[in-house]
Amino acid sequence: MKAIIETGGKQYYVEKGSIIYIEKLNASKDETVTFDKVLMANGVTGRPYVNGAKVVGKVLKHGKNKKIFVFKYNAKKKYRKMQGHRQPYTKVEITDVKA
């Protein structure tokens, strides 16, 4: 069974056994999480969500992505600023899709 879920302001196309990296969740490692915002489940779409559909996943780990550098400057003004940023993520394995 395949589904499209919404979490963290983004949409993910998932199926049983797939591993996704999503925005950080407040769940500890090895805890199960349920995604209720299902946009499509097994070809059935909803407006905006499918009623009664759930996607269950297991949190594998938390981490941070690679560092990106943000460089700001104003031309001819001697203003330079460099910042680094690492976005936190949660690695989730999808264990079940219920439609």
Secondary structure as the mmCIF struct_conf table of DSSP 4:
data_model
#
loop_
_struct_conf.conf_type_id
_struct_conf.id
_struct_conf.beg_label_comp_id
_struct_conf.beg_label_asym_id
_struct_conf.beg_label_seq_id
_struct_conf.end_label_comp_id
_struct_conf.end_label_asym_id
_struct_conf.end_label_seq_id
STRN STRN1 LYS A 2 THR A 7
TURN_TY1_P TURN_TY1_P1 GLY A 8 GLY A 9
STRN STRN2 LYS A 10 GLU A 15
TURN_TY1_P TURN_TY1_P2 LYS A 16 GLY A 17
STRN STRN3 ILE A 19 GLU A 23
BEND BEND1 ASN A 26 ASN A 26
TURN_TY1_P TURN_TY1_P3 LYS A 29 ASP A 30
STRN STRN4 THR A 32 PHE A 35
STRN STRN5 VAL A 38 ALA A 41
TURN_TY1_P TURN_TY1_P4 ASN A 42 GLY A 43
STRN STRN6 VAL A 44 THR A 45
BEND BEND2 ARG A 47 TYR A 49
TURN_TY1_P TURN_TY1_P5 ASN A 51 GLY A 52
STRN STRN7 LYS A 54 LYS A 64
STRN STRN8 ILE A 68 ASN A 74
TURN_TY1_P TURN_TY1_P6 ALA A 75 LYS A 78
STRN STRN9 TYR A 79 HIS A 85
STRN STRN10 PRO A 88 LYS A 98
#
